Structure formats: structure tokens, C-alpha cells
């Protein structure tokens, strides 16, 4: 068939590019049904990951084991020193990449990840493999790398090791064969991944991915044109022009084929020729080139490390940038996990930093572009490392000039990233939609009739003597009081309808009892107990916390949700308040607190030296508008603070590390009406057991609203009118 012949004539790179384009077109044409192809993409990903760790194991052991003790002593320390300096330089470069990410306003609903226990950096579990097979099965890359390094070093001293080295070579070759078989599925895998992504990703998500691609390409250009050749030019006898012209063919070949493996012989040959040109060729430098090129291939290259920048992008993408104190973990974990494939390293790091696992799909979508740059950088990295170590072996490497070159590179990168951030902010259109998202929220179910009487009318004296539940059922109306500024429990949406968590719950209660709801705005909180007692209202809502002193005057239902203690504060100060211990050490700390004395006392206990200013629910908007400039942060419900932050995106809701307080929330009911209270508790238990309460929580607190999600635009549905 002509199509088969044409396909066979295409290079692997051309096939992948065509598959990418076809996948994107399929996703746009079909729309959301293309998401079902995700399973094929997942199969391809798992096949890619299958051979990575075994290959790392045998390649590092075999590469080091081939060295003899004399050669190792001459080359080892210098090679380690050069490689470590380069790794640290590249990782420092990555830490500058967030400077290029636009400072877009972002805010979102409360997330369960905010209260999840963060992964702890456990050096023993991550780096010391008590069972190498468990480390392999658990894809614990650092432990596998350490084991491989120790085995390779030990193998240097072993006699009669040729059989074992042959075995590692054969296993490595076999694994590469398997990888090559899987690589033939790349067009199918890339087609499935891109079709699924294009059919389900929102337009704004695709817009943000281009930020990653632009920053990656610019960073790759800086590393290829400034960092790597500048190290050679300043620290060795070789010139900038010589390294670029010598490495050019290998870099282009590696980029075109998608693998550095095919250009290893070329790197060895050209490196020796360049050494000979400068009268630096000798037995020591020849041995250095012969050993270091294939061995360094097993270690992370500049191109590999650059891919770790996706973790920083992913943290920015989801609106939770890594804090400054996370950078050390990122540098250490990133360098060690990079020994494996990015197909293993990226999911591992996403999990370690509590970032969404599905971000890996975005990485794979962009990797069709980034992988080629990474391969070209890896080839250039091979030349640079080899020539630097060879120069160091014969004492022609100027270490102080090497450090100067690194400093110049970092300074240039800093300036370029700042300029890139300004440019991307102006060129890529972005509009904050958080306010619209929140204000357009609608009830999950068709609401019952809701009345809005202007006056509060107490029950007659005879009615007050009757059980309240009996009165409610007889008049068919449930009178409910609420307070303003009770987001996200009771508030008006853009259609001036009363909505929210508590309103949704009451709507279900009224539907179950076949009654209507009358909502009254309570302006004075001191009147609440009296209004409940005389029957002006039957219930008070608004996310009320249960406290001992309030329970003396009113009855509370069983808790149906919780307030999670956190802070509402300016975006610019979120890093300052990221840990409880750091807050306690702050001089002149000034906190805003709610009007509940019970929780005020808790804040005083944790921060005895802090100045406290009472800011009730009614004054939250004033705080957000700058009415309390002396207040550093407002101690507040994180669920409610997240809602307010969506309306005021210059503010953030955070939970400092070390804070783990939850306050129970209940409906406020009249005191002495035991039958009524028991009925409400029974109803709440029923709704908890049948899952309705969780659905309401997901909708109003977590912002999950499947009904509001519009089907993805597609040619098939919206243009052709099919299905």
C-alpha cells in the first residue's frame, strides 16, 4: 500500500511529529470522547518506564567496573568534581526559571491537598536500599543509583570480572533492544496522548503550557550557547568556536535521531582529535576519553537536568509555587532522580512535592518538543565534560576561570529570565476568571421556593409552647436566619439568588419535608438566641462554629463539616507565614482574629507575644480592602478564606506547616427543642450516609461542579452537528 511505503520512508522524528499533529487534530475534531484514548497513552508510558531502572543498574555497574584502580585514581576525583560542579550549576539555572513565569493572578477553591500531610524527606528510605529489589519495584531511583555506584566501585577491585562485565553489557544491550521496540510504538503513544489532551484540555491550560515551552527553549539556548561552550572557552585551551564547530555534527545527529547513544563514537573520535590539535593527546587523556564518554552517558546530563524544570513550572501552574525552603530538596532530589528517565523522575517528584499526578500528561505533551532539545544538549554535554576532565587530568584546567564562567552564565540567565517574564506577560493573553467562576455558582438541584420576608415575626404565645418541629410542619415554612459575608455557606450569586453550602443543605431538607424556606437577614448577632427562642427564626446558618459559650444559649446540630484553621493574607507574604515556627519568632506580629472568644484564646496561647485585632465576619471585606493595614494576616477558616481569595486574588488562603486545628460546624437551633434537634441530627446522619453531604461539600467547598462544565468544543459536534 502507498501509505505503508510512505510511512517506512519517514524518519522516527518525522513519524512522531506527524502523530502529534494527527493526535491534536483528532482531539479537536472529536472533542471529549478522544479522552478515552488516554488508556493507550498510559500503556505507552508504562512500557517506557519498564526498562529504565534495570538499565540504570547494569549501565552504571558495568561502566564503573571496567575501570582499573590506577586509572580510577587518576580520573575519578577530577571527573566527580567536574560533574558535581556542572550539576549544581544547571540546578542553580533551574531555580532562576520561575522568574520567567508571568505573575498572573490565580486563586482557587479550598483543596484537600492543603490539609494533606506533606511528604517528609526521609534520607534513609530514599537513599539507603535495604532491599534493592524493593527499591526497583517501588521505582525509588536514588536508592537504585546508590546501590549501582557502590557495586561499580567495588567491581573495580574484583578479579576475573570479565564474565560479569560481559553479562552487564549483554543485559544493557538487551534492555536497549526492548527500548527500541517500545520506541517503535512512539507514534501510537504520542497520538493517543496528544488526542486525549487536545480533546479534554481547556483552552487556558494549553495557553499555560506554552509558557513552559517558551521558557524551556530559552533556557536550553542559554545552556547550549552560553553555559557549556563558555566553560570550555574560559577554563581550557580550547576556543568557543572550536568546541561549537567540533560538537556541531554530533549535536545535530543526536537531535535528529533522538538518542545520544548513536553519537558516542563520534564524541570519542572528535574529542581525541581536538586534544591532538592542542598537543594535549597522551595516554592519560586518551584513557580519559575512552572511559569517560560511555560512563558519563549513564549519568544525568545538562539536557536531562533541564527537564526537571517542569516541576517548578507545574508548581506555578497549579498556583502553589515551591517555597524557598523546598529548593534544597528540589536540587538534591532532582539531581539523583535524574539518573533514571524523566518518565520515572517526573512522576516521583510530582508525588514528593504533593503536585497533581496528572501534570505528567502535560509534560509528555510538551516532551515531543523538549526531548529533542534535551538530546542535543546531552551530546554537547558529553563533549564538554570529557574535555574538562581530560584537561584537569594533565593540569590544564583553570578552576577559578571555570567558576567565573559559571557566574557569568547565571548572571546572564537571571537577566534573560526577567526579560522573558515581562515579554510573556505582555504577549500571552490571560484574564483572571476566579470572580466570575465563584459568583456564577448555582445550586446542584432545582431549588424549592424561597421567600425573602422583610420582617421577623415571633410566634404567638400559644405557638411558642408547641414543639417547634410541629409548628414548622403545620405552617409548611422553615424560617432561617443568616448573616452577610458568610462565604461560601450563604451568599448571593450574580443573579441575586441566595446560594451556598448551607443553602444547598436546607434546600434538600425542605424538599424532603415538602415545605418552603423563608430567609431572614440577621443584622445583630446578639439577637440570635432570642430570635430562635421566640420563633422568629427556626434555624441560623452560615458556617457557624460550635463553641461552649454559645452552646449555653442555643442548641447546635451535630457537626456536618469543619472549618480548617488557616490564614488569609497578601500574596506577597505567603512565604513569610509558611511555617508556624517561623511565625512564632516574628517580632511585632499582628494578627486579625474572629469575634469568637473561644478561638481567640487559642490564638493567644500559640502567639502570646502577638498583637490581636478583632475582625469579625462582617469586616472581612474591609480587611481585604486595606482597612486594617497594621494586620499582617487574618486567622480564619481556610475554606472561607479560599472563597474570599477568589474574589480578591491579591490575597491567598494558606495553612502554615505545623497548624492542624479543625473547628466543627453545625446549624444553630433553638434551645430546649430536643425533638427538633434530634430530627435535624437524624436527617444530617442520613445525608452523610447516602453521600449527599459529601456532594455538597465537593460542590461548594472544593468547587467541583460537573454540571457547569461545558462539553469541549469540537468540529464533530459544534460544526458538523454529529451526535
N, C-alpha and C positions, 0 to 999 in steps of 0.2 A: 504494500500500500504506500502511496506517495507520502502520507503523513508520517508513517513509521520511518521511511528513509530520511525525511527531513529532520525528524527528531534525533536520529542516530548521528546526523552530521553536526548537530548542535553541541557546543561545549557544555560542561556541567554548569558553568556560570550562566550561560545563556538559558539553559533549561530552568534554572531556579528563578531567574528574572521573569521569564515567560509565565512560570507557575504563579509567581507573586502577582503579576498583573491579572492573570485569569482569575485568581482567587479573589482579588479585590473587586473585579468586575462581577463575579458570581455573587459576592456578598451584597453589592449594591443592587444587582438585578433581582435577587431572590428575597433579600431582607432577612428578617429574624429566623426563618426556617433554616438558613445557612448555619445557624449556631449549632445544629445537630452534627455538623462535621467536626465539632470540637473533639469528639472521641477519637477520630482518626489522628488529629494533631497530637493528642495525648499519647497515643500509641507510638507515634514517631519520636516524641520527646523521651519516652521511657527506653526506646531502643537506642537512642543517642547516649543516654546515661549508662546503659548496660555495661559497656566495655571500659568506661573511663577509669574507675578506681583500680581494676586489675591491671590496666596498662600503666598507670602511675606507679603501682607497686613494683612491677618487673622492670620497668624502664629505669627507675632511679636506682634500684638494687644493681642491675646489670651495668648501668653507666658508671657508677662509683666503683663497683667491684673490678672493673677492668684496669683500674689504676694500680701501679705498683707503689710501694711505700716511698721510694726515693722521689718518684715523680709527684706523688701526692704531697710530700713535704715541701717541694719547691713551688708547686702551683696552688695547692689547696687554700692556704691562708690568703693569698693575694686574690684568688678568684672569689672567695667568700666575701672579702672586704669590698671588692668592686661591685659584686652583685647586690650586697646589702645596701650600699650607698645608692645604687640606681633604684632599687625597690623603694627606699624611703623617699627619694626624690620624686618618683612617679606618684606615690601615695600622697605626698605633700601637694603635688599638682592637682590631684583629685579633690582635695579639700578646698581648692580655690574654685572649682566648677560651680558651686551654688551661687557664687557672685553673679553668674550669667543668667540665673533663673529669674524671670520677671517677678517683681514684687506685686503680684496680683492679690487682690482681696479674696480671701477664702474663709468660709465658715460652714459648719455643718451641724446636723443634729447630734445629740448625745450618742456616743458609741460605746458598746460593751467593752471594746478594747481599752477604753480609758481606765477601767477598773480591773482589767486583767493583770495578773502578776507578771511583770516583765521577766524575760529570760535572764537568769543570772550567769555571769561569766565564771564558769567552773573550769579552772585551768586543768585540774586532774582529769575530769571526764573528757574534755575536748582534746587534750594533748597527750595524755598517757594511756596507751591502749593496753588494758589488762587482758583483752581478748581481741586479737587482730581480726578474727572472723566476725565478731560482733561489730567492730568498727567498720568493716567492709559492708556488712549488711545494713548498718544504720547510716551509711554514707557520711561518716564522721571523718572528713577529709584531713584535718590537721593530725589526728591520731595515725592515720594511714601513712601520711608523709613522714612523720617522725619515725615510725617503725621502719619504713623503707630506707631512710637516711642512715639509721643505726645499722641496719643489715648491710647496706652498701659499704659503709666504712669498715665494718667487721670483716667483710668478704675480702678486703684488700690484703689482709694478713693470712688468709686461708690458702693452704697448698692444694694442688690438684683441683682447682676450681673451674677448670676449662669446661668440664661437662655441665656444671651448673650454669655457667655463663652462656653456654650454647642453649641450654634449656630456656633461660630467660629471654634470649634472643628469639628463639622459636615461638615462645608464648607471645612475646611482644608482636612479632610478625603476624601471628595468627589473629591476635586481637585487632591489629591494623586491618587485616583482611575482612574481619567481621565488620569493622567500622566502615570499610569501603563498600561492603554490601549494603549497609544501612544508608550510606551516603547516596546510593542509587535511588533510594526512596525519598530523597530530599525534595524533588519537585512535588510529589504527592503530599508529603508532610507540610511543606510551605503553602501549597494550595489550600489544604484543609485549614491551617492556622489562619491564613490571611482571609479566606472566605468567611470563617466563623467570626473573626474580629470585625471585618468590614460590614457584616450583616447585623452585628449586635452593638458595636461601639457607638456611643453618642458622638455627635459632631465635635463637641467641645473636648472630648477625650482625644480624638485624633489631632485636634489643634494643639493640645498639650504635648503629645508625643513628638511633634515636630520641634518643640523646644529641646528635647533630649537629643534629637538627631543633629540639629544645628550645633549645639554645644559640643557634642561628641566629635563631629567633623573638625570643628575649630581646634579642639584640644588635640586631636590626632595630628593636625597640621603643625601645631606648635611643637609637639614631641618629635615629629619627623624632621622638621626644618630648623628647629632651634635647639632643643634639648640634646638629642643623640649626636648630631654632627658637631655641635658646639663642644661637647665633651672631648671628642677626638681632636678637634682643631686647637683647643686651648691646652689640653693636658698631654698630648703626644706629638711626635714629629710630623704626623700626617696632617694634611690640609683639609679644609672644609670641602673644597672641590674634589679632592681625591676620594674621600670617603663616599661622597654622593655619586660620583661617576662610577666608582668600583661597585658599589652596592646596588646601583640603579637597575641592572638587568635582573638580579635576584629578587629585588623588591617587586618589580613588575610581574615577574614569573609567578612568584608566590601569591600575589594579589589575584592574578588571572585564574590560577589553578585552585586557590582556596586552601592551600596547605604549604607549610614551611618545609615539610619533610622532603619534598622533591628538590629543594634548592640547597640542602645541606652540603652535598659535594661541591656545589658552586661556591658556597661560602668558604669552605676549606681552601679550595684552589685559589680564589681571589685574595683571600687574606694572606696566604703564603706569598703570592706574587707581590702584594703591596709591601710586605715586610722585606722581601728581597730588594725591592726598588729603593728602600731606605737603608740597605746594608744591615738589616736587623734580623735576617734569617740565620738561624743556628739550630742546633739540636734541641735546645730548650724551647725556643719559640715554635719550632715545628711540632714538638710533642704537645705543647700547649694548645695549638690549633687542632691537632688530631683528636685530643681528648676533650677539650672544652666545647667544641661545636656540637657534637652529639649529646654530651652530658647536659649542656645548658639548654638544649632543646626540651629536656624533661622538666625544666624549671620555669616558673612564670616569667613571661616576657613583658616588655612595655605595653605591647598590644593587648595581652591578656589582662594586665592590671587595669588598663583603661576601661575595660568592660565593667569593672566594679563600680564605676561612677554611676551606673544605673541605680544602685542602692540609694545614693544621695538624691538622685532625680526622683525615685519612687517615693521617698520620704516627703519631698517637696510636693509631689503630685497629689498625695492624699492629704496634704495640709498639715503634716506633722513632721517638720524638718528635724533631723538629728540634732540633739543638743550638743553643746561644745564638749561636755564630758563623755559623749559617746564616740568622739573622734578617735581616741586611743584604741578603743575596742575595734572600731572600723578598720584602722590601719593594720593592727595585729591580725585580726580575723580575716581581713581581706587578703593580705599577703599570703597567708597559709592556705586558705581555701582555694586560692588561685592556682595551686598545684594541680588541681583537678580541672575538669572542663567547666565552662560557665554554666552548662546545663545542670551541674551539680552545685556549684558555688552560689549562684544567684538564689535558687530556692532556699538553700541553707541560710544565707544571710538575711533574706526576707523574713524567715521564721525567727532568726536570732534577734532581729530588731523590731519584731511584732508588726511587720508590714503585711498587707494583704497578699496571700499566696498567688491570687490570680494576676498580680502585676507581672508575673513571669511570662504570661501570654503577650503582654505589651513588649517585653524585652525581646521575645522571639520574633515578633513582627518587625521590630527595628533592626534585629540582628542580620537580616538579609542585606542591609546596607553596612552596618557597623562591622560585621565579620570580615569583610574584605579589607577594610582599613586596618583591623587588628592583625590580619595575616601579613600585610605589608610591613607594619610596624615590627612584627615579630622577626621578620627577615632582617630588617635593618638593625634590630636589637642584637641579633646574632653576630653581625659584623662588629658592632661597637664593643660588646662585651669581650669578644675574642681579641680584638686589637688592644683594648685597655689592659687586659690581663697579660697578654704577650709583652706589652711594653713594661708592665710592672715587673715581670719575671727578670728582665735584663736591666731593670732600674732606670728606665727611660720614661716613666710615668710621673708627671709633676702633680702631686696630690693637691697642693694648695691651689693650683690653677684649675684642677677638677672641681674643687669646692666653689671657686669663683664662677665657673661656668654654670653650676647649679644655681647659684644665687641670681645670676643674670636671667636665667630661664624663668625662675619663679617670679622675678620682678616683672618680666615681660608678660608672663601668663596672668598675673594679677591685673595689669592694665588692660590686657585684651579681654579678660572676662568681665570686667566692669563695663567696658565699652560694648561688649556683646549684650550684656543685660539691658543696657539703655536702648540699643538697637532693636532687640527682640520685643521689648515693651512697646516700642513705637510702631513696629511693623506688623506684629501679630495681633489681630483684633481680639479683645477679651472684654466681656461685660459681666459684672457680678450679678448673679441671679438669685442669691440667697433670700433677699427680702421678698421677692416675688414668689419663690418656692414656698416660703412659710405662710405668707398672707393669703395664698390661694388654696390652702388646705381645706378640704371638705370632709364631711362625715363619711365613715365607712359604709353606713347603711342609711336607708331613707329615714330621715328624722321624723319623730312624732310631732304633733302640734306643740309649739312652744309659744306661750303667752308672755308678754312683757308688761305687766301692770305697773303703773307709776306709783301706787300707794301700797303700803304694808298695812293689812287689816288683821288685828288679832282675832282669835276665835271668841265666840260668845262664852260667857262663864260656864254655861251648861256643857258646851262642846269641849272645853278645857278639861272637864272631868272624865271625858271618854278616852279610851285608848286611842293614841294618835293614828295607828295604822287603820283603825276602824273609820276614823274621820276622813283619812285620805281616800280610802276605797269608796266611801259614800259619796264624796263630792267629785271623785274622779280627777282630781288635780293634786299634783305633788308640788308644794311651794318650796322653792330652792333659793337660798341666798348665795351671792358670790361677791368677790371683791375684784376691783380693777387690777390690772397688771399682774395677773396670775398665770402667765405663760408657763408651759404650754397646756395648762389644765383647763383654763377658761379664758377665752379671748374672742374678739370679733375678727372675722376674716375680711377680705376685701369686698365681700358682698354684704357686710354688716350683719352677718349671721353669727350667733354665739356658737362656738365650736371649741374643741379641745378634748383632752383625755377624760376629764370628769364629765363633761357634757355627753361624750360618747357613751360612757358607762350609764349615765342616767337615762339616755335615750333608750338603751336596751332594757333598763328596769321599767320604764314607762310602757314600752312595747309589751313586755311580759305581763304587766298588770292591766294593760289596756286602759291606760289613763293618759292625761296630758301633763305638761310641765309648765309651771309659771316661774320665771326667773326674776329675781329682785336684786338690784344692786345695793349692797350694804356699804354705807359710807363711813360708819363709825364702828370700829371693831369692838368697842366697849359694850355695844348694844347686842352683840351676838347671842349671849346666853339668855337675855330677856326675850329677844325675838323668837328664839326656839321654844322657850317656856310658855309664852302666851299664844303660840300657834301662828304668829305672823309668818314664820317660815317653818318648814318641817326638816330642813337639812341645810347645811352650809358646805360649799365645795370650793375648791381652789388649791388643791395640793397641800392641805393642812397637816403639819407635823403633829404627832401625838406627844404631849408633854404632861408631866404630873400636875402642874398648877392648873392648866386648862381643864384637865380631867376632873378637877374639883367642882367645876361649874357646868360642864357639858358632858355628854357621853360621846365616845368615839366608836366607830365601827372597827372591825378587825382591819388590820393593815392590808391594803390592796396593791401598794407599791412602796417605793422608798425614795428618799432624797439622798443622794450621794454627796458628801461634803467636798467642796472644791473651792476654786477661786474664780472670780470674774475680774479681769484686769486688762490693761492695754496690751496689744500685740507685742509692742516693743519691749515689754518687761517680762514676757513669759519665761525666758531662760533664767532670769534672776530668781524666780519663785518655783523652779522646777523641783526642788527638794525641801522637805520640811526642816532638815538640819541646817540648811543654808538660811532659811527664813528666821530661825531662832537666833542666829548670830548677827542678824541685821541690826545696826544701830538706828534708832529713831523710826522703827517700824510702825506704820499707821494703817490699821485695818478697819474696814467697814463691816458691821455685823447687823444681823436682823434684829427684830424687836422682841424675840423670844428670850427671856432671861435664862432659861434652862440651857440654851446653846451658847449664849453669851458667856456664861460661866465656864463652859468647856473651852472656849477660845482663850479666856483669861488664864486658864490652867496651862494651856500649851504655850502661850505667849505672855508670860507675866509682865514683861517689860514693854509690851506694845501699847500704843495708844489706840483706843477703840472709839469709833463713831457709829452711832446707831443709824442705820439706813434701812427702813422698812421696805416692804414690797412696793408700797406706793411711791417710793423715792428712787427706785432702781433706774428709772428713765432719767431722773435728774443726775444720778451718778454717771451714767453713760454720756450725758451731755455736758459734763465738766462742772457740775455744781459742787462737787467735793474734790477740788484739786489736791488737797493735802492727803487724801486717802490713796494708799498705794494699791490696795486690792480689796475687793469685797468678798468676804466669806459667804458663800451662797450655795444653794443646790446646784450641782453641776448639770442636772437635767434641765432646770430652768435657765441656768446661765447659758447653756448651749443655744437655747431658743433666742434669748436676748442677743447673743453674739451674732446670730444670723441677721438680725435687724440692724445691728451696729457692728459691721465686720472689722472695724478697727480694734475691737475687743475680742478676747479669747476666753474660753472656759477651760480650765486645766485642773488636774488633780495632782498636787505635788507628791513626789515619791515619799512614802512614809505616812501618808494620810490614808486612813481606811475606816472612816466613820460613815455609817448609814443611819438615817433617821426615818422611822416608819411613818407612813402617810395614811390617813383614814378620813372618812366622811364624819362631819360634826353633826351630832344628833341631840335631840332634847333629853335632858336628864330625867330619870325616873320612868321612862317608857321602855321597859325591859322587853316586852313582846315585839315592839317596833325594832329595837336594836338587834334582837335575836333574828328577826326576819331578814334584816339587811345583811347580817353576818352569814346567814344560811345562803342567801342569794349570791353574795360575793364568793363563797366557797364553791357554789355550783358553777359560776362563771370562770373560776380559776381551774376547776377540774375539766370543763369542756373546752378549754383553750381560748375562750373569748377574751379574757382579761389580758392574755399574752398578745393576742392580735391587736388589741387596743394599744398596748404598750409599744409594740413594734411600729404601729402607725404614727402615734403622736409623739413618742419619745425618741425612737430610733429613726423616724422619717421614712419607714418602708411603706410605700403606697403603690402596690401593683396596679390598682385601678386607674391611677393618674398617669401611669407610664403609657405614652402613645406608641403604637406599633412603629417600628423603624421604617422610615421611608424606603420604598423600593420601586424599581421600574416595573416589576411584575404586577404589583398591587396598585400603585398610585398612578402609573402611566398607562399600562395596558389594561388595567381593571380585572386582572385574573384573580380568582379566589377572593 
